[in-house]
Amino acid sequence: MKNFEVFFKNNLFIDKQTGKALHFKPNATYTIQSDNENFLLEDYLIQNNTPLNSKDKIEELQKKLKSFQLKKIADAGTVLYFRIGLGKITEEELEREYLFKSILEEDLYIKSKDHKNWNLCNCVCKTIELVEGKLGFPFEEIEANSLSELFANVVSTYFNKKRATACNAFKTFYFEPKEEKPSLYWIKHQAKLNIDKKRKAVIINTNLGN
């Protein structure tokens, strides 16, 4: 049996003697011993961001983005779904694709300086459920200050180095369907209303003066 004295940094266990990262065999069992205060609570991933109500949110954005035009495309409480796919299955993964349910905790706005190029504003949000796919361990909620950051946080938490953390949030997040049951099949083959289509509708209405 081997014993190592290690320190933990950037999600790696570093061997103090060699300075090299230790790599662990997937699904094996290890015994880790340290002082009680070195083990974080189960909910340490929760950032405890304080969402703003509708009035405070728009006032904050108007203050920070004085030269931008702002348009709201979703209300706080809106449910969005997104899929994460892995390139290949290793011995660590039980599935290749996963469907997650998330919720906006603030109103979601888009911004533009030229009325042509519209980008998403920051918005407190969180992933609240693993709808389809098996992680092999319990799912925990993950928070973020934007949808792009939320996607990246989920990838880095559950699929570290298994795929890129970047995404096009406009085309990745879909609104909750009214009739269909959310599933991987739905989001891949049936889902139509993503944030990009909502953005385009808002831009058209803006150009029409509505």
VODOKE-777308 format. One line per 4 residues: for each residue z, y, x of C-alpha. Coordinates in steps of 0.5 Angstrom, whole numbers. Each point is the difference from the previous one (the first is absolute). Layout:
Z/Y/X  ...
END
This chain:
0/0/0  -2/7/3  4/6/-1  -2/7/1
3/7/1  -4/5/-4  -1/7/-3  -4/1/-6
-5/6/0  -6/2/-4  1/-7/-4  0/-4/7
5/-4/3  0/2/7  3/-5/6  5/4/4
-1/-4/6  -8/0/0  -2/6/-4  -5/-4/-4
0/-1/-8  2/-6/-2  -5/-4/-5  3/-5/-5
-3/-6/-3  -2/1/-8  5/-3/-5  5/-2/6
7/1/-1  4/4/5  7/2/1  1/8/1
7/2/2  3/7/1  5/5/-2  1/2/-8
-3/7/0  -6/-2/4  -3/-4/-7  -3/5/-5
1/0/-7  -5/-4/-4  -2/7/-3  -1/4/6
-8/0/-1  2/4/-6  -1/8/2  3/3/-6
-5/5/-1  2/5/-5  -6/1/-5  -1/7/-3
-1/1/-7  -7/3/-3  2/7/1  3/-1/7
-6/-4/2  -5/5/-2  4/6/3  1/-4/7
-7/-1/0  -2/7/-2  4/2/6  -2/-4/5
-7/0/-2  -2/7/-1  -7/0/1  -2/-6/-4
-2/-2/-7  5/-5/-3  -2/-5/-5  5/-5/-3
-3/-7/-1  6/-4/-2  7/1/-3  7/-3/3
1/-7/-2  -7/-2/0  -1/-7/2  -5/-2/6
-2/-7/3  -3/-1/6  -3/-6/4  2/-2/7
-5/-5/3  1/-4/7  -6/-2/4  2/-7/2
6/-4/-2  5/-2/6  6/-5/-1  4/6/-2
-4/2/-6  0/-4/-7  -5/4/-3  -6/4/3
0/6/-6  6/3/-3  1/5/-6  5/5/-1
2/5/-5  3/7/2  2/6/-4  -1/7/1
7/4/0  -3/7/0  -6/3/-3  -6/-2/4
-5/6/2  -7/1/4  -1/6/4  -7/4/2
-1/6/4  -8/0/-2  0/-3/-7  -4/-6/3
4/-4/5  7/-2/-4  5/-4/3  7/-3/-2
6/4/1  7/-4/2  4/-3/-6  6/-4/0
-2/-7/-2  3/-7/1  -3/-7/0  5/-4/-5
-3/-7/-1  -4/-5/3  -5/-2/-6  -4/-6/3
1/-3/7  6/-4/4  3/3/6  5/-5/1
6/4/-1  3/5/-5  -4/6/-1  3/7/1
-2/7/-3  -3/5/5  -1/7/-1  -4/5/3
-2/8/0  -8/-2/-2  -4/-5/-2  -3/-1/7
7/-1/3  2/-5/-5  -6/-4/1  2/0/8
7/-1/-1  -1/-6/-5  -5/-3/6  5/2/6
6/-3/-4  -3/-7/-3  -7/-1/4  2/3/7
-7/0/5  -3/-4/-5  -5/5/-3  -1/8/1
5/4/-3  -5/5/-2  -3/1/-7  -4/4/-5
5/2/-5  -5/2/-5  -4/-7/0  6/-4/1
5/2/-5  -2/-2/-8  3/2/-6  4/-5/-4
-5/-3/-5  1/1/-8  -2/-7/-2  -1/-4/6
6/-4/4  0/3/7  -2/-6/5  -4/0/6
-6/-3/-4  1/7/-4  0/5/6  -6/-4/3
-4/-1/-5  2/4/-7  4/6/2  -4/7/0
5/6/-1  2/1/7  2/7/3  -7/1/2
-3/0/-7  6/4/-2  -1/5/5  -8/1/-2
2/1/-7  5/6/2  -5/3/4  -6/0/-5
5/3/-5  2/5/5  -7/2/1  -1/0/-7
5/5/-1  5/-4/-3
END
